[in-house]
Amino acid sequence: MNGMKTQWIYGLAVAAAVMLPATAMAQDGPAAGHGKASFMSQYDADGDGAVTQAEFLAGREAKYNGFDLDGDGAVSEAEYVEEYIGRLDRELAERRARQIRQTYVRYGVLDSDKDRNMTLDEFNASGSRMFERLDSNGDGVIDSGDTAAAY
């Protein structure tokens, strides 16, 4: 493999390694909790697949009480923000733990001979497979002529 092609494959592999966690992060987090599935898991107290107004109001009250950190019946700006910071810290810690576990999995795939020492050839084998998949027309160049499905 010539030096330029090796650098190109290495660059693709690095880009994939960077983008994979970023993609996962974009799908997680506090803002991701506004979809139908999240709504149902938060408010369907009896698990029957439907949310009554009573379940909704009970869920809202529980959420409000979670914000009222000093229990005085009112939620200050500081309490509201503090609750969010705590929730965000827990989510970030969980995300970090997932990403670290996934890093071990990726390493296990890349270290094909399982000697716990990844060689450049082992690393490039993954990049070569990715390049071949993205170069859907097999011309040795990834460009607009390759199918969108490959991406």
N, C-alpha and C positions, 0 to 999 in steps of 0.2 A: 504494500500500500504506500503510495507516495506521501510526502510530508504534508502537502496542502489538503489532500483528502483526509488524512489522519486528523489534522487540525479541524476540518469541517465536521467530521463525525464527533470529535471530542466536544466541539462547540454545541452541537445538537444535544448531546447527552447532558451537558451541563445545563443547557436551557431547559431541558425536560425535568431535570432534577430540581431546578428552581421553580418552574411553573407548577409542578404537581402539588407541592404544599400550598402555593398561593391559590390555586384553584380550590383546593379543599377548604382553605380559610374563607374564601369568598362565599362558600355555601354554609358555613357555620356562623356562630356568633349571635349576639343579641338581636340584630336586625332580621335574622333568619326565622325568628319565632312568630311571624305574623301570618303564616299560611294556614290553610284549612286543617292540616294534620296537627299543627301545633295548637290551634284553637280547640280542636276536639280533645286532645290529650290534657289540656288545661282545665276544660270546663265540663266534659262529659263524666260527671262524678260516678254514675252508676254503670258506665261502660256499655250502654245500650246502643251506641252509635248515633244518639240524638242529644242535643243540649236544650233543656227547657229553660225558660226565663228564670226559674228559681235556681237552677244549677248555675246559670250564668251569673246571677246576682251574688250567690254564695261564693263563687270563685273570685268575683271582683272584690268582695268584702275581705276575703282571705288575703288577696294580693295587697289591698290597702293596708290591712293590719301588719303585713310584712314590711311595709314602708314606714310605719309608725314605730320607729325604733325605741322611743322613750315611753310608748304606751299612753300618751296623753290625749289620744283621740283626734289629733291633728297631725298632718304630715308637713313638716317644714321643708324648704328647699334643700337644706343640708341633709336631712334624713333621706329624702328622695334620691339625691345624688349619691349618698353613702351606700344605700341599698344597691343601687346600680353598680357602683364600683366593686362592691363585694361580689355581686353576681358575675360581673365581667372578670374579676380576678379568678373565680372558680372556673369559668368557661375557658379562660386562657390557660390555666393549669391543666385542665382536661385535654385541651387541644395540643398543648406541648407534649403531654404524655403520649397521646395518640401518634403524634408526628415522630417522636423518638422510637416508639415501637415499630412504626412503618419504616424508619431508617434502618433498623436492624433487619427487617424483612428484605428491603431492597439490597442491603449488603449481602445477605444470604443468597440472593439470586445472582448478584454480580460475581461473587466469589464461587465460581462454578466447580472448582475442585475441593471446596470446603476446607481449605487449609488455613483460613482466617488471615490470608494475605492476598489481597486483590492485586493482580498484575494489570499492566496497561492492556495487554491482550484480552484479559477477561472483561475489563471495563469497556473496551472498544467493541467487543462482541455484542453487547447490548446496544451500543450506538449504531452498529452496522445493521442490526435487525430493524431499528427504528428508521434508519435512512432508507432501507429497502421498502419498508411499509409506506413511507411518505413519498418515495419516488415511484408512484403507482404506474407510470408508463415505462419505467425501467431504462430511462435514457441517461442515468447517472447524474441528473441535475434535479433538484427540487425547485419547481417554479409553478407558475399559474397553469401549466399544462397538466399538472398532476390533479387527480380527482379530489374534490372537496371531501369526499367520504374518507379519504386516507387521513385527513386531519381530524 
